[in-house]
Amino acid sequence: METATPGTARRVYKYYDLVMVSFVTVLLCSNLIGVGKVCRIAGYSVGAGVFFFPISYIFGDILTEVYGYARTRRVIWAGFAALGFASLMSWAVLALPPAPGWSHQAAYEVVYGQTPRIVAASLTAFWAGDFVNSYFLAKLKVKTAGRFLWLRTIGSTVVGQGVDSLIFYPLAFLGEWPAPLVLAVMTSNFLIKVAVEAAMTPLTYQVVGFLKRAEREDYYDSGTDFNPFKLGA
């Protein structure tokens, strides 16, 4: 199997664009559709999106494992831009005056009316958490010489989701919710997200194996510039 290193000729991949689109799609749906409903599961109240948002981390793991940190960095920025545009569009659509006789404005405001504080917290947490996730996985892959994929995917999710949760919940709710409630919701949602990632590990193995064979790529970030503000791959 071919192993890429920095400085090699630019590759054209069969599935990279499809994985990127899948990542952004899951990210948008979990933040725009899932966030609007609170579910009661096993005696706990959780946002519906918490069961789907971890899938974006799985795609992030797959991207970093197969294509490397630099190409994943481009995908993270694409997701960040898509979330920002979706938030702007939600605000603009809600701000437009409803037509006489159209009675669904209140419902739209309930589902899509996120406050600027929550939008800012969501964007910041996503950006930081995904970059930490990708960085941790890329570094650990080099350290383990490509062994123990399960350790990299689950370990990077623990770290990335931890950063995401520690940023999002205090920024979004501290001061409006009692501190114990913020801590309880943050902890339970973090555990659910990690559990979803762990449960999907066998599928992650299958997808990673397929992509490595199909793309003839297994990228090791041994000399990568990990600056998150670059877009070059």
Steps between C-alpha positions, in 0.01 A plus 500: 500500500630845412591730787507874432741746652514881485641636177371224272308578183141609541266202495152471352268287711181316409310545826650799681233741375222257593633462854527878529140550386384231743683672785346840427152350448502321835636810670226726361218255567605427856531871579188624317255210523609307806554799726135601495360200687560379853443126552441293811724193485540261795388769741732770362413806291741540208503687172418280202810623316730342758446161337602625155767765562762234592471365146677816382790405728506154346533659156774724642683193628467325165627805313805543723580127507487459123577843350694676777458808716552762228217370282278462806578863589339611174190296580473650850514850354235401244278380784563818697404715199188290438390533863562873491297542182217282634485711816496821295227361274291394801524852641411659166203271435360564849550875462300518177142615574248215469225532243147570623324173569824301541479379858822305544740777603492399866578139414793607286632714783482207743688265267749734329517800730838437660639794692828663387657366820416139415612543139834645611546223757415232243739633236785547747453158659477322163812670366713431806370148564545377144852636466601345832343171391689496170830612655484238776420218256774603256764518773391174658511323164867588463572401862331160460644439150147458366393235750199504733255693284233459769726682747544791261135539405357468849787685670483793259124518548536509878742791470319682217151459643636599839630828360176551306285445810718709731469793259140469381294447814654770721506752213143424397323454834706600804321788672165403349499147642616411852861385498413146625256459210759616247748250644244216501388558139859547382612176665208286383520626141877448493459139615230433241716641220798287598277193533365555147855522366606183683192308380578590138864389518443180296340706221786750518747213448310386191482847344865580575613169355294548185628855443864409557475226243296702249711815529834320548564747778591473866628842601745550787535859623866468588597844367167682481453868585214482751416870481116497496480828308655367180283360221764334289509122483 
